[in-house]
Amino acid sequence: MSLPTSAPLNTNPGLLDLLALRFDPWVWLALIAVGAWYFVAFARSRREQPQLWPVWRAVLFGAALLLTLVSTQSQAITLTLNSMALYMGRLMVLAELVPPLAVLGIPRHLKVTRSSRGGQLLSVLLDPWVVLALWTAIIVFWNVPASFNASIVTNTAGALLPTLYLLGGLLVWAVILRPLPSIQGRSFGNRGWFGLLSGLPMMAVAAVWLYSPSVLYTPYVSALCLWNLTPLQNQSISGWIMMLAGLPGMALALIQLMAWLIELADGGSSGAPPQPPAA
């Protein structure tokens, strides 16, 4: 009797093949718990004061939960070793698409005081310099070849890295979009400069991938890649994905800087003329 053999790898999967869901109970339970907490609070607020929590914020938060589910619980996870571009696309969804949707879903009437324990913790976590240091460490450390290779081999790419990209992205976009003004006293200028600086690590890594003449990561050197791509093409496409994913954040940072400069100009032009000195 012959031994059962595993199904051959489909090197040309379609969109439905990639989006087919799998079941990791801890991830599903976490997403269900967050969604239940949010939408129960939303329903209660809508009954008491409908104008305080617009429906569009709940829609954006729901979209963030759905994208998180697809990015972390789809069959695309099983193809990490066969497509660096697909892997990087998943990470960029978690880092650059889910966070702004989730942050915009936070209602503006939430009040957190700096004197409370939660306010003290959040004021530290959302400090731009702290967030910039954490985000730079995540991007740079986990994309150094030795660290990236180890993450693939030890399978931390399946759980740890997506979590870090998601949490780091949430912190970055929370600084940029300022959902808690009671503890975030940053002007457009501060947030604009932060947005530009926080985008530089991703742009630097993306440029290295785009222009490298060789494959940088050992697991992909001889990998059987999807869609008849070579490992080097996979790496270059990953660079494009990371670069394009970072452009919206940098564009918003430029808009914030322009708004800050206009605000400064208007403030200077509307000021009262200096009074002559008294005789």
C-alpha positions as CSV (number, residue, x, y, z in Angstrom):
1,M,0.0,0.0,0.0
2,S,1.5,3.4,-1.0
3,L,1.8,6.2,1.5
4,P,-0.4,9.2,1.1
5,T,1.3,12.1,-0.5
6,S,0.7,15.8,0.1
7,A,-1.2,17.8,-2.5
8,P,1.2,19.5,-5.0
9,L,1.7,23.2,-4.6
10,N,-0.6,25.4,-6.7
11,T,1.9,28.0,-8.0
12,N,-0.8,30.0,-9.7
13,P,-3.5,30.6,-7.0
14,G,-6.4,32.8,-7.7
15,L,-7.8,35.5,-5.4
16,L,-10.4,33.1,-4.0
17,D,-7.7,30.6,-3.2
18,L,-5.7,33.2,-1.3
19,L,-8.7,34.6,0.6
20,A,-10.1,31.3,1.8
21,L,-10.3,31.5,5.5
22,R,-8.6,29.3,8.1
23,F,-9.4,29.1,11.8
24,D,-7.0,30.1,14.6
25,P,-9.2,30.2,17.7
26,W,-7.2,32.8,19.6
27,V,-7.2,35.3,16.7
28,W,-10.9,34.8,16.1
29,L,-11.7,35.2,19.7
30,A,-9.6,38.3,20.1
31,L,-11.3,40.0,17.0
32,I,-14.8,39.0,18.1
33,A,-14.1,40.4,21.6
34,V,-12.8,43.7,20.3
35,G,-15.7,43.9,17.8
36,A,-18.3,43.1,20.5
37,W,-16.9,45.7,22.9
38,Y,-16.8,48.4,20.2
39,F,-20.3,47.8,18.7
40,V,-22.0,47.4,22.1
41,A,-20.6,50.8,23.1
42,F,-21.6,52.2,19.7
43,A,-25.2,51.0,20.1
44,R,-25.5,52.4,23.6
45,S,-24.1,55.8,22.5
46,R,-26.4,55.9,19.5
47,R,-29.4,55.3,21.8
48,E,-28.4,58.1,24.2
49,Q,-26.8,60.7,22.0
50,P,-26.8,59.7,18.3
51,Q,-24.8,62.7,17.1
52,L,-21.7,61.9,19.2
53,W,-20.8,58.7,17.4
54,P,-21.4,58.8,13.6
55,V,-22.2,55.7,11.7
56,W,-19.3,56.1,9.3
57,R,-16.9,55.7,12.2
58,A,-18.4,52.3,13.0
59,V,-18.2,51.3,9.4
60,L,-14.5,52.2,9.2
61,F,-13.8,50.2,12.4
62,G,-15.7,47.2,11.1
63,A,-13.7,47.4,7.9
64,A,-10.5,47.4,9.9
65,L,-11.6,44.3,11.8
66,L,-12.5,42.5,8.5
67,L,-9.1,43.4,6.9
68,T,-7.3,42.1,10.0
69,L,-9.2,38.9,9.8
70,V,-8.4,38.4,6.1
71,S,-4.8,39.3,6.6
72,T,-4.2,37.0,9.5
73,Q,-6.6,34.1,8.8
74,S,-6.5,33.5,5.1
75,Q,-4.7,30.7,3.2
76,A,-2.2,33.2,1.9
77,I,-0.4,32.7,5.2
78,T,0.6,29.2,4.1
79,L,2.4,30.6,1.1
80,T,4.8,32.9,3.0
81,L,7.9,30.9,1.7
82,N,6.6,31.0,-1.9
83,S,6.0,34.7,-2.3
84,M,7.8,37.4,-0.4
85,A,5.6,39.9,-2.3
86,L,2.4,38.3,-1.0
87,Y,3.8,38.2,2.5
88,M,4.8,41.9,2.4
89,G,1.4,42.8,1.0
90,R,-0.3,41.2,4.0
91,L,2.1,43.1,6.4
92,M,1.4,46.4,4.7
93,V,-2.3,45.9,5.0
94,L,-1.8,45.4,8.7
95,A,0.6,48.4,9.1
96,E,-0.8,51.0,6.7
97,L,-4.4,50.2,5.9
98,V,-6.0,48.7,9.1
99,P,-4.5,51.3,11.5
100,P,-6.0,54.5,9.9
101,L,-9.4,52.8,9.6
102,A,-9.3,51.7,13.2
103,V,-8.1,55.1,14.5
104,L,-10.7,57.0,12.5
105,G,-13.3,54.7,14.0
106,I,-12.6,56.0,17.5
107,P,-15.3,58.5,18.5
108,R,-14.0,62.0,19.2
109,H,-16.0,62.5,22.4
110,L,-13.9,60.1,24.4
111,K,-12.2,62.0,27.2
112,V,-9.0,60.7,28.8
113,T,-7.4,62.9,31.4
114,R,-3.6,63.1,31.7
115,S,-3.9,62.6,35.5
116,S,-5.6,59.2,35.2
117,R,-3.5,56.0,35.0
118,G,-4.7,55.3,31.5
119,G,-4.0,58.8,30.5
120,Q,-0.5,58.7,31.8
121,L,0.2,55.4,30.0
122,L,-1.2,56.6,26.7
123,S,0.6,59.9,26.9
124,V,3.9,58.0,27.0
125,L,2.9,55.4,24.4
126,L,1.6,58.1,22.0
127,D,4.6,60.4,22.5
128,P,5.9,61.0,18.9
129,W,9.6,60.3,19.8
130,V,8.7,57.0,21.6
131,V,6.5,55.9,18.7
132,L,9.2,56.8,16.2
133,A,11.8,54.8,18.1
134,L,9.5,51.8,18.3
135,W,8.5,51.9,14.7
136,T,12.0,52.3,13.4
137,A,13.1,49.4,15.5
138,I,10.4,47.2,14.1
139,I,11.0,48.1,10.5
140,V,14.8,48.0,10.6
141,F,15.5,45.1,12.9
142,W,13.0,42.7,11.3
143,N,14.2,43.5,7.8
144,V,17.9,43.0,8.5
145,P,18.7,39.7,6.6
146,A,19.7,37.8,9.8
147,S,16.5,38.7,11.7
148,F,14.3,38.2,8.7
149,N,15.8,34.8,7.9
150,A,15.4,33.7,11.6
151,S,11.7,34.9,11.6
152,I,10.9,32.8,8.6
153,V,12.8,29.7,9.8
154,T,11.3,29.8,13.3
155,N,7.8,30.6,12.0
156,T,7.6,33.9,13.9
157,A,6.6,35.4,10.6
158,G,3.2,33.7,11.0
159,A,2.3,35.3,14.3
160,L,4.8,37.7,15.8
161,L,5.6,39.9,12.9
162,P,2.0,40.7,11.8
163,T,1.2,41.6,15.4
164,L,4.2,43.9,15.6
165,Y,3.4,45.6,12.3
166,L,-0.2,46.1,13.4
167,L,0.6,47.5,16.8
168,G,3.4,49.7,15.4
169,G,1.1,51.0,12.7
170,L,-1.7,51.7,15.2
171,L,0.7,53.9,17.3
172,V,2.0,55.7,14.2
173,W,-1.4,56.5,12.9
174,A,-2.6,57.5,16.3
175,V,0.0,60.2,16.4
176,I,-0.7,61.3,12.9
177,L,-4.6,61.4,13.2
178,R,-4.7,62.5,17.0
179,P,-7.8,60.6,18.1
180,L,-7.4,61.6,21.8
181,P,-6.9,65.4,21.8
182,S,-7.2,65.6,25.5
183,I,-3.8,63.9,25.9
184,Q,-2.3,64.7,22.5
185,G,-1.4,68.4,22.3
186,R,0.5,68.3,19.0
187,S,0.1,70.9,16.3
188,F,-0.1,70.2,12.6
189,G,3.6,71.0,12.2
190,N,4.6,68.5,14.9
191,R,2.5,65.8,13.4
192,G,3.6,66.6,9.9
193,W,7.3,66.3,10.7
194,F,6.6,63.1,12.6
195,G,4.7,61.6,9.6
196,L,7.7,62.3,7.3
197,L,10.2,60.9,9.7
198,S,8.2,57.8,10.5
199,G,7.9,57.1,6.7
200,L,11.7,57.2,6.1
201,P,12.5,53.7,7.6
202,M,10.0,52.0,5.2
203,M,11.2,54.0,2.3
204,A,14.8,53.1,3.0
205,V,14.1,49.4,3.2
206,A,11.9,49.5,0.1
207,A,14.7,51.2,-1.8
208,V,17.2,48.5,-0.8
209,W,14.9,45.8,-2.0
210,L,14.2,47.6,-5.3
211,Y,17.8,48.2,-6.3
212,S,19.6,45.2,-4.7
213,P,21.2,43.1,-7.5
214,S,20.8,39.9,-5.5
215,V,18.3,38.2,-3.2
216,L,18.9,39.3,0.3
217,Y,17.1,36.6,2.3
218,T,18.3,33.0,2.4
219,P,14.8,31.3,2.5
220,Y,13.9,33.0,-0.8
221,V,17.1,32.4,-2.7
222,S,16.0,29.0,-4.2
223,A,12.3,29.2,-3.3
224,L,9.6,28.0,-5.7
225,C,7.9,31.3,-6.3
226,L,4.2,31.8,-7.2
227,W,3.1,33.1,-10.6
228,N,6.4,32.1,-12.3
229,L,8.3,35.0,-10.7
230,T,12.0,34.7,-9.8
231,P,13.1,35.3,-6.3
232,L,14.7,38.6,-7.3
233,Q,11.5,39.8,-9.0
234,N,9.6,38.8,-5.8
235,Q,12.0,41.0,-3.8
236,S,11.7,43.9,-6.2
237,I,7.9,43.7,-6.1
238,S,8.0,43.6,-2.3
239,G,10.0,46.9,-2.4
240,W,7.3,48.5,-4.6
241,I,4.6,47.3,-2.3
242,M,6.3,48.7,0.8
243,M,7.0,52.0,-1.0
244,L,3.5,52.5,-2.3
245,A,2.0,51.5,1.1
246,G,4.0,54.3,2.7
247,L,3.0,57.1,0.3
248,P,-0.5,57.9,1.7
249,G,1.0,58.5,5.2
250,M,3.8,60.7,3.7
251,A,1.2,62.6,1.6
252,L,-0.9,63.3,4.7
253,A,2.2,64.5,6.5
254,L,3.0,67.0,3.7
255,I,-0.6,68.2,3.9
256,Q,-0.3,68.7,7.6
257,L,2.9,70.6,7.2
258,M,1.3,72.9,4.5
259,A,-1.6,73.5,6.9
260,W,0.8,74.4,9.6
261,L,2.7,76.8,7.4
262,I,-0.6,78.4,6.2
263,E,-1.6,78.7,9.9
264,L,1.6,80.4,10.7
265,A,1.3,82.8,7.8
266,D,-2.3,83.7,8.6
267,G,-1.3,84.3,12.2
268,G,1.5,86.6,11.2
269,S,-0.5,88.5,8.7
270,S,-3.5,89.0,10.9
271,G,-1.6,90.3,13.9
272,A,-1.9,93.9,14.9
273,P,0.8,96.3,13.7
274,P,3.5,97.1,16.2
275,Q,2.8,100.3,18.2
276,P,5.4,103.1,18.1
277,P,7.3,103.6,21.3
278,A,6.0,106.2,23.7
279,A,7.7,109.5,23.6
